[in-house]
Amino acid sequence: MNLADLETLLAVARERSFSRAAEQLRRTQPAVSLAIRRLETACGERLLDRGQPPRLTPAGEVVARRTERMLLHHGRISQELAELRGLQRGLVAVGANESTALWLLPVVEAFHARHPRIKLEVRRSLSRNIPAEVLAGDLDLGVVAYDPGEPGLDATVVYHDRLAFVVPAQHPLAAVRGPVPLRRLARESFIAHNVESPYRDLTVGAFRRLRVPLNITLEMPTIESIKQLVASGLGVAFVPRVSARRELESGALREVAIRDFKVQRPLRLLAPRRGGLSHAAAAFRDLVLAARI
């Protein structure tokens, strides 16, 4: 049985006339009669008493009742799909770590202002896990600070970040103009992030290569806590510059250029290479790409 034949049965029952049903459906009366016979054959039951007026049989009432529910759900499906296309509903899941989530904040604000009915989840995750989560479909998109080299993903650079050496505003190095050599940091007390990352390895390796002591006196679980401790004068730190942008602008922290240590940290937007993004996820991706620097 097909939906058109079921709708024909409803039209005959509602109009109580084959001819009026045919007129409403813009079909011929023989075509309406054929549709009813085809439906009865498929059901193995007589669905209409063909008197004047025609009436539904008990079997016809069952089929008509179920058809009305089916058409109601069909209408709801069509409406919900239209809402998805029109960005009136949906869910976007984006993976980020602490610093990349901070970079995303202006995009999140802009997206919510444009599409307030779409739920947006920025899920904090370890950067090394994000590519696999995007590939598995657990995340729609991801933002990481390295190239995963994964053939199934598009990795587009959206922001040119770097590691920044930050000191409290009252620190002697804050008044120095121009880059300072790495050896000037030999007696500094460093506050480090205790999450393993390629950038921590690069920092440790640079000090070791140049035979400069790296005195780590505190290790903290978040960049936010590191910034606060540096601002309080408890030490110095290397942090992603994007995560310290507000403190640098306010003067709570000062960035000091290091002559022998320049580490670029480009942020990349990860998306499935073969498409498959929802309308909502595609809209978020487009906003991120528009914001890239």
C-alpha positions, 0 to 999 in steps of 0.5 A, spaced: 500 500 500 502 507 498 500 513 501 497 516 496 492 510 496 491 511 503 489 519 502 484 517 497 481 512 502 480 518 507 478 523 502 472 518 500 470 517 507 471 524 509 467 527 503 462 520 503 462 520 495 467 518 490 466 523 485 467 529 491 473 525 493 475 525 486 474 532 485 478 534 491 484 530 489 484 532 482 483 525 480 478 522 475 473 518 479 475 511 476 482 513 478 479 513 485 475 507 485 482 503 482 486 506 488 480 503 493 480 497 490 488 496 490 488 498 497 483 493 499 487 488 495 493 490 499 489 489 506 486 483 504 479 486 507 473 490 504 474 497 507 468 501 504 461 499 503 459 502 497 452 504 498 449 511 498 453 514 501 459 510 502 461 508 509 468 505 512 467 498 514 470 496 521 477 494 517 476 501 513 476 505 520 482 501 523 486 503 516 483 510 516 485 511 524 492 509 523 493 513 516 491 519 520 496 518 525 501 516 520 499 523 516 500 527 522 507 524 524 509 525 516 507 532 517 511 533 523 517 530 520 516 535 514 516 541 519 522 538 523 526 537 517 524 544 515 526 547 521 533 544 521 534 547 514 532 553 516 536 553 523 530 553 527 533 547 531 539 542 532 545 541 536 552 542 534 558 539 538 565 542 538 571 539 541 576 544 544 581 544 550 581 550 554 585 555 550 582 553 544 575 554 547 577 561 549 578 563 542 572 560 540 568 565 545 566 570 540 564 565 535 560 562 540 556 569 541 555 570 534 552 564 533 548 564 539 545 571 537 544 569 530 541 562 531 538 562 539 534 556 538 540 551 536 543 548 542 551 549 542 555 544 546 563 546 546 566 540 549 572 540 553 577 534 551 584 533 550 587 535 544 589 528 542 583 525 542 579 530 538 580 528 531 578 521 533 572 523 536 570 528 530 571 522 525 567 517 529 561 522 529 561 524 537 563 531 535 561 535 529 567 539 529 574 540 533 579 545 534 586 543 535 593 547 535 596 542 531 595 538 524 593 531 526 595 529 519 588 525 518 586 523 511 579 523 513 579 530 516 579 537 513 584 541 518 584 548 516 588 554 520 583 559 523 588 563 527 595 564 528 597 563 535 604 562 539 606 561 545 607 567 549 612 568 555 608 572 560 611 575 567 607 579 572 606 587 571 612 589 576 617 584 574 624 587 572 623 583 565 616 587 563 620 593 562 625 591 557 624 593 550 626 588 545 627 580 545 631 577 551 636 571 550 633 565 553 639 564 558 636 570 562 630 566 564 635 561 568 633 564 575 626 564 574 621 560 577 616 557 572 609 555 573 607 550 568 601 546 565 601 539 568 597 536 562 602 533 557 602 537 550 607 537 544 608 545 546 611 543 553 615 538 550 618 543 545 619 548 551 623 543 555 627 541 549 629 548 548 632 549 555 635 543 555 638 544 548 641 551 550 643 548 557 639 553 560 636 551 567 628 550 567 626 551 574 619 549 575 616 550 582 609 550 581 605 545 576 597 547 575 591 543 572 589 549 568 591 555 564 587 560 568 590 558 574 597 559 571 595 566 569 592 568 576 599 565 579 603 569 575 599 576 575 600 575 583 607 574 582 609 567 584 612 566 577 613 566 570 610 562 565 609 560 557 602 560 555 598 560 549 597 567 547 590 567 545 589 564 552 592 571 555 589 576 551 585 579 556 590 580 561 595 582 556 590 588 554 589 590 561 596 590 563 595 584 569 600 580 565 606 583 560 609 579 554 616 578 553 619 576 547 625 571 547 630 571 542 631 564 542 624 561 543 619 562 538 614 557 537 608 558 533 601 555 535 596 555 529 589 553 531 586 548 526 578 547 525 577 540 524 571 537 520 569 531 516 573 531 509 567 527 506 561 532 508 556 529 512 555 536 517 548 538 519 545 544 517 547 547 524 554 544 524 555 547 517 553 554 519 557 554 525 563 552 521 562 558 516 562 562 522 569 560 524 572 560 517 569 567 517 573 569 523 579 566 522 586 571 522 
